[in-house]
Amino acid sequence: MANELAIRQDFSPEQIDLIKRTVAPGTSDDELALFLHQCQRTGLDPLSNQIYCMKRKQKGKDGNWAEKATIQVGIDGYRLIASRTGRYAPGDVEIKMQGDRIVSAIATVKMCVGGQWFDVKAEAYFDEYKQTFGQTGELMGLWKKMPRQMIAKCAEALALRKAFPAELSGIYTNDEMSQADTEPPQANNAPRQIEQTVTNNVTVKKQIAADLKAMGVSAAELKDIATWLMSDY
């Protein structure tokens, strides 16, 4: 597989192995092939950490958490890709507040089409991108230290991807994916764990009762023992 990828993506087999060990660890051959295709398409160098692939736990439609490969770059990588088109110019970012609470950020980037420049806007809502501790909901990492800058970068990434879909589709910035690292809430699993524990205890108690009966324990003695077995201990 490494030789096939090397031919298709202009990487040597040794470089393919290095990328899989360091920049795209844990990826399947198909995921690695997709990642290398994106490296070639964007012109970003994975061995210089301009682009990388991460396995993240994401919640599926069935409610279960599973690992999925995500191709990521930093916001500077996004700007570099857009700049190489020769049709990009940076714009402004507006932070929308509601009292002391950050609501969203609206970013504008400029795109040239047919010799005319157009503003492309995109809005990123803070609650949809913030990174929090799953159980407490408290902001964590850079989202706690510099929340305005983080949501501004998410909005800019949205605007850049909107303006340059051919160059940026299928690739996300690490700031956008911060929320994917939010700790999965554990509280929802508690009822299942309790139910399983109770079921296991009842099963064990019934088995003990059956064993005692088979050993010839009298009905009166078994009743006393059963009372203890079915009690909390």
ChimeraX commands (.cxc) that place a marker at each C-alpha (Angstrom):
marker #1 position 0.00,0.00,0.00 radius 0.5
marker #1 position 2.82,2.41,0.82 radius 0.5
marker #1 position 4.33,1.98,-2.66 radius 0.5
marker #1 position 0.97,2.68,-4.32 radius 0.5
marker #1 position 0.50,5.83,-2.23 radius 0.5
marker #1 position 4.03,6.96,-2.97 radius 0.5
marker #1 position 3.42,6.75,-6.72 radius 0.5
marker #1 position 0.10,8.61,-6.49 radius 0.5
marker #1 position 1.12,11.29,-4.01 radius 0.5
marker #1 position 4.79,11.94,-4.82 radius 0.5
marker #1 position 5.93,10.69,-1.42 radius 0.5
marker #1 position 8.54,8.00,-0.99 radius 0.5
marker #1 position 7.56,4.80,0.85 radius 0.5
marker #1 position 9.80,5.91,3.74 radius 0.5
marker #1 position 8.00,9.25,3.92 radius 0.5
marker #1 position 4.61,7.49,3.84 radius 0.5
marker #1 position 5.62,5.35,6.80 radius 0.5
marker #1 position 6.92,8.42,8.67 radius 0.5
marker #1 position 3.71,10.36,8.02 radius 0.5
marker #1 position 1.57,7.48,9.24 radius 0.5
marker #1 position 3.62,7.14,12.42 radius 0.5
marker #1 position 3.79,10.84,13.28 radius 0.5
marker #1 position 1.38,13.11,11.39 radius 0.5
marker #1 position -1.50,10.69,10.83 radius 0.5
marker #1 position -1.19,8.06,13.57 radius 0.5
marker #1 position -3.80,5.35,13.76 radius 0.5
marker #1 position -5.25,5.99,10.30 radius 0.5
marker #1 position -6.34,3.20,7.99 radius 0.5
marker #1 position -4.89,2.88,4.49 radius 0.5
marker #1 position -8.01,4.53,3.04 radius 0.5
marker #1 position -7.86,7.40,5.54 radius 0.5
marker #1 position -4.15,7.86,4.85 radius 0.5
marker #1 position -4.75,7.89,1.09 radius 0.5
marker #1 position -7.41,10.60,1.52 radius 0.5
marker #1 position -5.08,12.61,3.75 radius 0.5
marker #1 position -2.21,12.45,1.25 radius 0.5
marker #1 position -4.57,13.48,-1.53 radius 0.5
marker #1 position -5.52,16.57,0.48 radius 0.5
marker #1 position -1.84,17.33,1.10 radius 0.5
marker #1 position -1.21,17.27,-2.63 radius 0.5
marker #1 position -4.34,19.27,-3.45 radius 0.5
marker #1 position -3.62,22.03,-0.92 radius 0.5
marker #1 position 0.14,22.12,-1.42 radius 0.5
marker #1 position 0.71,21.86,2.34 radius 0.5
marker #1 position 3.61,19.81,3.69 radius 0.5
marker #1 position 2.62,17.22,6.33 radius 0.5
marker #1 position 6.25,16.68,7.31 radius 0.5
marker #1 position 6.44,20.38,8.28 radius 0.5
marker #1 position 3.23,20.04,10.33 radius 0.5
marker #1 position 1.36,22.39,7.99 radius 0.5
marker #1 position -1.40,19.80,7.73 radius 0.5
marker #1 position -2.14,16.71,9.81 radius 0.5
marker #1 position -4.73,14.04,10.43 radius 0.5
marker #1 position -6.18,13.26,13.85 radius 0.5
marker #1 position -8.42,10.50,15.13 radius 0.5
marker #1 position -11.16,12.05,17.23 radius 0.5
marker #1 position -14.03,10.56,19.14 radius 0.5
marker #1 position -17.31,11.72,17.62 radius 0.5
marker #1 position -20.86,10.91,18.59 radius 0.5
marker #1 position -22.76,9.14,15.83 radius 0.5
marker #1 position -26.46,9.20,15.00 radius 0.5
marker #1 position -26.91,6.06,17.10 radius 0.5
marker #1 position -25.62,7.91,20.16 radius 0.5
marker #1 position -22.39,5.91,20.38 radius 0.5
marker #1 position -18.91,7.44,20.36 radius 0.5
marker #1 position -16.46,6.27,17.71 radius 0.5
marker #1 position -13.09,7.41,16.37 radius 0.5
marker #1 position -13.06,9.23,13.03 radius 0.5
marker #1 position -10.14,10.66,11.08 radius 0.5
marker #1 position -10.22,14.44,10.64 radius 0.5
marker #1 position -7.87,16.38,8.37 radius 0.5
marker #1 position -6.81,19.64,9.97 radius 0.5
marker #1 position -4.69,22.72,9.42 radius 0.5
marker #1 position -4.10,25.88,11.42 radius 0.5
marker #1 position -5.77,29.13,10.42 radius 0.5
marker #1 position -2.45,30.26,8.93 radius 0.5
marker #1 position -2.57,27.24,6.63 radius 0.5
marker #1 position -6.04,28.28,5.51 radius 0.5
marker #1 position -4.80,31.79,4.77 radius 0.5
marker #1 position -1.82,30.40,2.85 radius 0.5
marker #1 position -4.04,28.21,0.67 radius 0.5
marker #1 position -6.36,31.15,-0.06 radius 0.5
marker #1 position -3.44,33.50,-0.73 radius 0.5
marker #1 position -1.98,31.13,-3.33 radius 0.5
marker #1 position -5.11,31.56,-5.43 radius 0.5
marker #1 position -4.23,35.21,-6.03 radius 0.5
marker #1 position -7.87,36.08,-5.39 radius 0.5
marker #1 position -7.85,36.59,-1.61 radius 0.5
marker #1 position -7.51,39.55,0.73 radius 0.5
marker #1 position -8.10,39.54,4.51 radius 0.5
marker #1 position -11.11,41.24,6.05 radius 0.5
marker #1 position -12.51,42.14,9.46 radius 0.5
marker #1 position -14.09,40.13,12.26 radius 0.5
marker #1 position -16.97,41.37,14.41 radius 0.5
marker #1 position -17.65,39.85,17.83 radius 0.5
marker #1 position -21.33,39.87,18.83 radius 0.5
marker #1 position -21.97,40.13,22.57 radius 0.5
marker #1 position -25.03,39.81,24.79 radius 0.5
marker #1 position -23.98,41.52,27.95 radius 0.5
marker #1 position -20.79,39.80,29.03 radius 0.5
marker #1 position -21.59,36.66,27.03 radius 0.5
marker #1 position -20.07,36.00,23.62 radius 0.5
marker #1 position -22.80,35.08,21.14 radius 0.5
marker #1 position -20.91,34.74,17.86 radius 0.5
marker #1 position -18.27,36.11,15.53 radius 0.5
marker #1 position -18.88,37.35,11.98 radius 0.5
marker #1 position -15.84,37.20,9.71 radius 0.5
marker #1 position -15.40,38.82,6.31 radius 0.5
marker #1 position -12.87,37.79,3.68 radius 0.5
marker #1 position -12.43,39.38,0.27 radius 0.5
marker #1 position -12.51,37.32,-2.90 radius 0.5
marker #1 position -11.79,38.49,-6.44 radius 0.5
marker #1 position -13.93,37.17,-9.29 radius 0.5
marker #1 position -13.61,38.50,-12.83 radius 0.5
marker #1 position -11.53,41.42,-11.65 radius 0.5
marker #1 position -14.12,42.50,-9.06 radius 0.5
marker #1 position -13.74,42.10,-5.33 radius 0.5
marker #1 position -16.56,40.73,-3.20 radius 0.5
marker #1 position -17.04,40.39,0.54 radius 0.5
marker #1 position -17.76,36.87,1.78 radius 0.5
marker #1 position -19.19,36.70,5.31 radius 0.5
marker #1 position -19.72,33.80,7.70 radius 0.5
marker #1 position -20.95,33.63,11.29 radius 0.5
marker #1 position -19.74,31.18,13.93 radius 0.5
marker #1 position -21.81,30.77,17.08 radius 0.5
marker #1 position -19.83,30.48,20.29 radius 0.5
marker #1 position -21.96,27.72,21.83 radius 0.5
marker #1 position -21.45,25.52,18.77 radius 0.5
marker #1 position -17.65,25.69,18.81 radius 0.5
marker #1 position -16.56,26.21,22.41 radius 0.5
marker #1 position -14.48,23.51,24.07 radius 0.5
marker #1 position -15.75,22.50,27.50 radius 0.5
marker #1 position -15.43,19.86,30.18 radius 0.5
marker #1 position -18.23,17.40,29.50 radius 0.5
marker #1 position -19.49,17.04,33.07 radius 0.5
marker #1 position -19.27,20.67,34.20 radius 0.5
marker #1 position -19.66,22.62,30.98 radius 0.5
marker #1 position -16.76,24.86,32.03 radius 0.5
marker #1 position -14.65,26.36,29.26 radius 0.5
marker #1 position -11.25,24.77,28.87 radius 0.5
marker #1 position -7.91,25.42,27.19 radius 0.5
marker #1 position -7.60,28.45,24.93 radius 0.5
marker #1 position -11.38,28.79,24.86 radius 0.5
marker #1 position -11.17,29.85,28.48 radius 0.5
marker #1 position -8.04,31.97,28.10 radius 0.5
marker #1 position -8.88,33.82,24.86 radius 0.5
marker #1 position -12.46,33.03,23.81 radius 0.5
marker #1 position -12.87,35.99,21.43 radius 0.5
marker #1 position -9.80,35.06,19.44 radius 0.5
marker #1 position -10.86,31.42,19.22 radius 0.5
marker #1 position -14.39,32.11,17.92 radius 0.5
marker #1 position -12.98,34.75,15.55 radius 0.5
marker #1 position -10.69,32.16,13.98 radius 0.5
marker #1 position -13.60,29.75,13.58 radius 0.5
marker #1 position -15.63,32.40,11.79 radius 0.5
marker #1 position -12.70,33.25,9.54 radius 0.5
marker #1 position -12.25,29.58,8.66 radius 0.5
marker #1 position -15.93,29.34,7.73 radius 0.5
marker #1 position -15.65,32.43,5.54 radius 0.5
marker #1 position -12.51,31.17,3.83 radius 0.5
marker #1 position -14.06,27.77,3.12 radius 0.5
marker #1 position -17.17,29.51,1.79 radius 0.5
marker #1 position -15.08,31.73,-0.50 radius 0.5
marker #1 position -12.71,28.99,-1.69 radius 0.5
marker #1 position -14.60,25.67,-1.57 radius 0.5
marker #1 position -12.50,24.01,-4.28 radius 0.5
marker #1 position -9.32,24.56,-2.29 radius 0.5
marker #1 position -10.63,24.04,1.26 radius 0.5
marker #1 position -13.50,21.55,1.14 radius 0.5
marker #1 position -13.02,18.56,3.42 radius 0.5
marker #1 position -10.40,20.29,5.58 radius 0.5
marker #1 position -11.03,21.92,8.96 radius 0.5
marker #1 position -8.95,24.09,11.24 radius 0.5
marker #1 position -7.92,22.80,14.64 radius 0.5
marker #1 position -9.86,25.70,16.23 radius 0.5
marker #1 position -13.09,24.53,14.60 radius 0.5
marker #1 position -12.54,21.00,15.88 radius 0.5
marker #1 position -11.80,21.95,19.49 radius 0.5
marker #1 position -15.35,21.06,20.46 radius 0.5
marker #1 position -14.70,17.52,19.23 radius 0.5
marker #1 position -12.26,17.15,22.12 radius 0.5
marker #1 position -14.94,18.01,24.64 radius 0.5
marker #1 position -15.04,15.25,27.23 radius 0.5
marker #1 position -18.04,12.98,26.51 radius 0.5
marker #1 position -20.57,13.38,29.34 radius 0.5
marker #1 position -20.51,10.45,31.73 radius 0.5
marker #1 position -23.79,11.14,33.51 radius 0.5
marker #1 position -25.86,9.56,30.73 radius 0.5
marker #1 position -24.06,6.25,31.24 radius 0.5
marker #1 position -24.81,6.11,34.98 radius 0.5
marker #1 position -28.34,4.62,34.73 radius 0.5
marker #1 position -27.07,1.85,32.44 radius 0.5
marker #1 position -24.21,1.08,34.80 radius 0.5
marker #1 position -26.53,0.98,37.83 radius 0.5
marker #1 position -29.03,-1.20,35.97 radius 0.5
marker #1 position -26.28,-3.61,34.96 radius 0.5
marker #1 position -24.95,-3.77,38.53 radius 0.5
marker #1 position -28.41,-4.51,39.96 radius 0.5
marker #1 position -29.04,-7.16,37.32 radius 0.5
marker #1 position -25.73,-8.82,38.07 radius 0.5
marker #1 position -26.41,-8.82,41.83 radius 0.5
marker #1 position -29.86,-10.35,41.42 radius 0.5
marker #1 position -28.47,-13.03,39.11 radius 0.5
marker #1 position -25.77,-13.92,41.62 radius 0.5
marker #1 position -28.27,-14.09,44.50 radius 0.5
marker #1 position -30.63,-16.35,42.57 radius 0.5
marker #1 position -27.77,-18.67,41.70 radius 0.5
marker #1 position -26.72,-18.89,45.36 radius 0.5
marker #1 position -30.30,-19.68,46.37 radius 0.5
marker #1 position -30.53,-22.45,43.75 radius 0.5
marker #1 position -27.22,-23.95,44.91 radius 0.5
marker #1 position -28.34,-23.97,48.55 radius 0.5
marker #1 position -31.64,-25.65,47.67 radius 0.5
marker #1 position -29.78,-28.31,45.71 radius 0.5
marker #1 position -27.62,-28.94,48.79 radius 0.5
marker #1 position -30.72,-29.87,50.81 radius 0.5
marker #1 position -31.18,-26.69,52.83 radius 0.5
marker #1 position -34.63,-26.73,54.44 radius 0.5
marker #1 position -37.42,-24.43,53.31 radius 0.5
marker #1 position -37.31,-22.47,56.59 radius 0.5
marker #1 position -33.55,-22.03,56.40 radius 0.5
marker #1 position -33.75,-21.13,52.72 radius 0.5
marker #1 position -36.40,-18.50,53.52 radius 0.5
marker #1 position -34.11,-16.88,56.09 radius 0.5
marker #1 position -31.19,-16.99,53.71 radius 0.5
marker #1 position -33.34,-15.66,50.84 radius 0.5
marker #1 position -34.37,-12.72,53.00 radius 0.5
marker #1 position -30.71,-11.89,53.50 radius 0.5
marker #1 position -29.85,-12.50,49.84 radius 0.5
marker #1 position -32.54,-10.10,48.61 radius 0.5
marker #1 position -31.58,-7.41,51.09 radius 0.5
marker #1 position -29.07,-4.64,50.53 radius 0.5
marker #1 position -25.62,-5.55,51.81 radius 0.5
marker link #1:1,2 radius 0.2
marker link #1:2,3 radius 0.2
marker link #1:3,4 radius 0.2
marker link #1:4,5 radius 0.2
marker link #1:5,6 radius 0.2
marker link #1:6,7 radius 0.2
marker link #1:7,8 radius 0.2
marker link #1:8,9 radius 0.2
marker link #1:9,10 radius 0.2
marker link #1:10,11 radius 0.2
marker link #1:11,12 radius 0.2
marker link #1:12,13 radius 0.2
marker link #1:13,14 radius 0.2
marker link #1:14,15 radius 0.2
marker link #1:15,16 radius 0.2
marker link #1:16,17 radius 0.2
marker link #1:17,18 radius 0.2
marker link #1:18,19 radius 0.2
marker link #1:19,20 radius 0.2
marker link #1:20,21 radius 0.2
marker link #1:21,22 radius 0.2
marker link #1:22,23 radius 0.2
marker link #1:23,24 radius 0.2
marker link #1:24,25 radius 0.2
marker link #1:25,26 radius 0.2
marker link #1:26,27 radius 0.2
marker link #1:27,28 radius 0.2
marker link #1:28,29 radius 0.2
marker link #1:29,30 radius 0.2
marker link #1:30,31 radius 0.2
marker link #1:31,32 radius 0.2
marker link #1:32,33 radius 0.2
marker link #1:33,34 radius 0.2
marker link #1:34,35 radius 0.2
marker link #1:35,36 radius 0.2
marker link #1:36,37 radius 0.2
marker link #1:37,38 radius 0.2
marker link #1:38,39 radius 0.2
marker link #1:39,40 radius 0.2
marker link #1:40,41 radius 0.2
marker link #1:41,42 radius 0.2
marker link #1:42,43 radius 0.2
marker link #1:43,44 radius 0.2
marker link #1:44,45 radius 0.2
marker link #1:45,46 radius 0.2
marker link #1:46,47 radius 0.2
marker link #1:47,48 radius 0.2
marker link #1:48,49 radius 0.2
marker link #1:49,50 radius 0.2
marker link #1:50,51 radius 0.2
marker link #1:51,52 radius 0.2
marker link #1:52,53 radius 0.2
marker link #1:53,54 radius 0.2
marker link #1:54,55 radius 0.2
marker link #1:55,56 radius 0.2
marker link #1:56,57 radius 0.2
marker link #1:57,58 radius 0.2
marker link #1:58,59 radius 0.2
marker link #1:59,60 radius 0.2
marker link #1:60,61 radius 0.2
marker link #1:61,62 radius 0.2
marker link #1:62,63 radius 0.2
marker link #1:63,64 radius 0.2
marker link #1:64,65 radius 0.2
marker link #1:65,66 radius 0.2
marker link #1:66,67 radius 0.2
marker link #1:67,68 radius 0.2
marker link #1:68,69 radius 0.2
marker link #1:69,70 radius 0.2
marker link #1:70,71 radius 0.2
marker link #1:71,72 radius 0.2
marker link #1:72,73 radius 0.2
marker link #1:73,74 radius 0.2
marker link #1:74,75 radius 0.2
marker link #1:75,76 radius 0.2
marker link #1:76,77 radius 0.2
marker link #1:77,78 radius 0.2
marker link #1:78,79 radius 0.2
marker link #1:79,80 radius 0.2
marker link #1:80,81 radius 0.2
marker link #1:81,82 radius 0.2
marker link #1:82,83 radius 0.2
marker link #1:83,84 radius 0.2
marker link #1:84,85 radius 0.2
marker link #1:85,86 radius 0.2
marker link #1:86,87 radius 0.2
marker link #1:87,88 radius 0.2
marker link #1:88,89 radius 0.2
marker link #1:89,90 radius 0.2
marker link #1:90,91 radius 0.2
marker link #1:91,92 radius 0.2
marker link #1:92,93 radius 0.2
marker link #1:93,94 radius 0.2
marker link #1:94,95 radius 0.2
marker link #1:95,96 radius 0.2
marker link #1:96,97 radius 0.2
marker link #1:97,98 radius 0.2
marker link #1:98,99 radius 0.2
marker link #1:99,100 radius 0.2
marker link #1:100,101 radius 0.2
marker link #1:101,102 radius 0.2
marker link #1:102,103 radius 0.2
marker link #1:103,104 radius 0.2
marker link #1:104,105 radius 0.2
marker link #1:105,106 radius 0.2
marker link #1:106,107 radius 0.2
marker link #1:107,108 radius 0.2
marker link #1:108,109 radius 0.2
marker link #1:109,110 radius 0.2
marker link #1:110,111 radius 0.2
marker link #1:111,112 radius 0.2
marker link #1:112,113 radius 0.2
marker link #1:113,114 radius 0.2
marker link #1:114,115 radius 0.2
marker link #1:115,116 radius 0.2
marker link #1:116,117 radius 0.2
marker link #1:117,118 radius 0.2
marker link #1:118,119 radius 0.2
marker link #1:119,120 radius 0.2
marker link #1:120,121 radius 0.2
marker link #1:121,122 radius 0.2
marker link #1:122,123 radius 0.2
marker link #1:123,124 radius 0.2
marker link #1:124,125 radius 0.2
marker link #1:125,126 radius 0.2
marker link #1:126,127 radius 0.2
marker link #1:127,128 radius 0.2
marker link #1:128,129 radius 0.2
marker link #1:129,130 radius 0.2
marker link #1:130,131 radius 0.2
marker link #1:131,132 radius 0.2
marker link #1:132,133 radius 0.2
marker link #1:133,134 radius 0.2
marker link #1:134,135 radius 0.2
marker link #1:135,136 radius 0.2
marker link #1:136,137 radius 0.2
marker link #1:137,138 radius 0.2
marker link #1:138,139 radius 0.2
marker link #1:139,140 radius 0.2
marker link #1:140,141 radius 0.2
marker link #1:141,142 radius 0.2
marker link #1:142,143 radius 0.2
marker link #1:143,144 radius 0.2
marker link #1:144,145 radius 0.2
marker link #1:145,146 radius 0.2
marker link #1:146,147 radius 0.2
marker link #1:147,148 radius 0.2
marker link #1:148,149 radius 0.2
marker link #1:149,150 radius 0.2
marker link #1:150,151 radius 0.2
marker link #1:151,152 radius 0.2
marker link #1:152,153 radius 0.2
marker link #1:153,154 radius 0.2
marker link #1:154,155 radius 0.2
marker link #1:155,156 radius 0.2
marker link #1:156,157 radius 0.2
marker link #1:157,158 radius 0.2
marker link #1:158,159 radius 0.2
marker link #1:159,160 radius 0.2
marker link #1:160,161 radius 0.2
marker link #1:161,162 radius 0.2
marker link #1:162,163 radius 0.2
marker link #1:163,164 radius 0.2
marker link #1:164,165 radius 0.2
marker link #1:165,166 radius 0.2
marker link #1:166,167 radius 0.2
marker link #1:167,168 radius 0.2
marker link #1:168,169 radius 0.2
marker link #1:169,170 radius 0.2
marker link #1:170,171 radius 0.2
marker link #1:171,172 radius 0.2
marker link #1:172,173 radius 0.2
marker link #1:173,174 radius 0.2
marker link #1:174,175 radius 0.2
marker link #1:175,176 radius 0.2
marker link #1:176,177 radius 0.2
marker link #1:177,178 radius 0.2
marker link #1:178,179 radius 0.2
marker link #1:179,180 radius 0.2
marker link #1:180,181 radius 0.2
marker link #1:181,182 radius 0.2
marker link #1:182,183 radius 0.2
marker link #1:183,184 radius 0.2
marker link #1:184,185 radius 0.2
marker link #1:185,186 radius 0.2
marker link #1:186,187 radius 0.2
marker link #1:187,188 radius 0.2
marker link #1:188,189 radius 0.2
marker link #1:189,190 radius 0.2
marker link #1:190,191 radius 0.2
marker link #1:191,192 radius 0.2
marker link #1:192,193 radius 0.2
marker link #1:193,194 radius 0.2
marker link #1:194,195 radius 0.2
marker link #1:195,196 radius 0.2
marker link #1:196,197 radius 0.2
marker link #1:197,198 radius 0.2
marker link #1:198,199 radius 0.2
marker link #1:199,200 radius 0.2
marker link #1:200,201 radius 0.2
marker link #1:201,202 radius 0.2
marker link #1:202,203 radius 0.2
marker link #1:203,204 radius 0.2
marker link #1:204,205 radius 0.2
marker link #1:205,206 radius 0.2
marker link #1:206,207 radius 0.2
marker link #1:207,208 radius 0.2
marker link #1:208,209 radius 0.2
marker link #1:209,210 radius 0.2
marker link #1:210,211 radius 0.2
marker link #1:211,212 radius 0.2
marker link #1:212,213 radius 0.2
marker link #1:213,214 radius 0.2
marker link #1:214,215 radius 0.2
marker link #1:215,216 radius 0.2
marker link #1:216,217 radius 0.2
marker link #1:217,218 radius 0.2
marker link #1:218,219 radius 0.2
marker link #1:219,220 radius 0.2
marker link #1:220,221 radius 0.2
marker link #1:221,222 radius 0.2
marker link #1:222,223 radius 0.2
marker link #1:223,224 radius 0.2
marker link #1:224,225 radius 0.2
marker link #1:225,226 radius 0.2
marker link #1:226,227 radius 0.2
marker link #1:227,228 radius 0.2
marker link #1:228,229 radius 0.2
marker link #1:229,230 radius 0.2
marker link #1:230,231 radius 0.2
marker link #1:231,232 radius 0.2
marker link #1:232,233 radius 0.2
view
